[in-house]
Amino acid sequence: MTMTMEATAQPDYATIKSKQNAAWASGDYARIGTTLQIVGETLAEAMNVRPGSSVLDVAAGNGNATLAFGRRFCHVTSTDYVDALLARGRSRAEAEGQDVTFKLADAEHLPFDDGTFDAVVSTFGVMFTPNQTRAAREMLRACRSGGRIGMANWTPEGFIGQVFKTLGRHVPPPAGVKSPALWGTEAFIKEQFGPAARHISNEKRSFTFRYSSPEHFIDVFRTYYGPVHKGFLALDPAGQQTLAKDLMATIASFNKATDGSMQVPSEYLEIVIDKA
C-alpha cells in the first residue's frame, strides 16, 4: 500500500516552481535570450496573425516573441513568473516604442478569462513548466475559439535537448517531473492539444548557436543560463570539471565548424495550432 501511494504521489509543484524561479532568475538569461530573436520572428510569420489581434506571450522571458508580434502591430500581453526577465522585455519594448502590457503570471495559472486572446504563443518558455498538462490546458483556455496557438520547443534529439540530457546525468531533475523536451515531439502536442484543435501544423526548424569556441559557449551558459548556472553550482570542483567535459563532447557531436569556433544547429519544433 505504501509503495502504491508513493508511486501515485504527485510532485510538489509549488516547491519545484520556486526552485525553477530561482534558477531562471540567476545568471542573466537575457544575455542569451536575445540571440534567439530570429525564432520569435519566424514563429510570428508562421502564425500569420492579423494586425490588431490580441496576443498572449506565455513564459515570455525577455520578450523575443513579444517583440516579434508587436512589430506586426498586434496588441501583446507579455507574461512570465520571473519579474527580472519581464523587466528586460519591458526595456526592449520601450526602446522600440512598442506599447506592450507586461504582467507577472504563472503559465500554469494564467490570470485571464477564458477565450481572452486571439493568439497564445511561447518560444522556449512554456516547455519548462513542471505541470505540463496544466500549462497546455491554460494555453488552450486563454485562446478564443477559432484562434491560434503557436510555440517553438526544443526537440529531444536536438542540441539543446541533448544539453539538458547531459546536465540531467549530473544533476538529476526533481522526481516525477517529465522532460521539457517532450514539448518538442509531435506525439505530445497531439496528445495535449489535439482534442481541442481543428488543425495542427508541426515543422522542424533549426537555430544555429554561433560562439567563438566550445569553451566560450560553456562559459557563457554557466554564467548566464539559469539551469546550467545552477547545475554547475550544485557540483563540487571535480563534478564541475566532469560536467564541462561531457558538455564539450555533446558540442563536438553537433559542431559544424572546422576552425576552432562553434557552429551548432539545434533542432526545434515550430507548432501552429488552429483551435476549434
Buried (B, 14 or more C-beta within 10 A) or exposed (E): EEEEEEEEEEBBBEEBBEEBBEBBBBBBBBBBBBBBBEBBBBBBEBBEBEEEBBBBBBBBBBBBBBBBBBBBEBBBBBBBBBEBBBBBBBEBBEEEEBEBBBBEBBBBEBEBEEBBBBBBBBBBBBBBBBBBEBBBBBBBBBBBEEBBBBBBBBBBEBBBBBBBBBBEEBBEBEEEBBBBBBBBBEEBBEBBBEEBBEEBEBEEBEBEBEBEBBBEBBBBBBBBBBBBBBBBEEBEEEBBEBBBEBBBEBBEEBBEBEEEBBBBBBBBBBBBBEBE
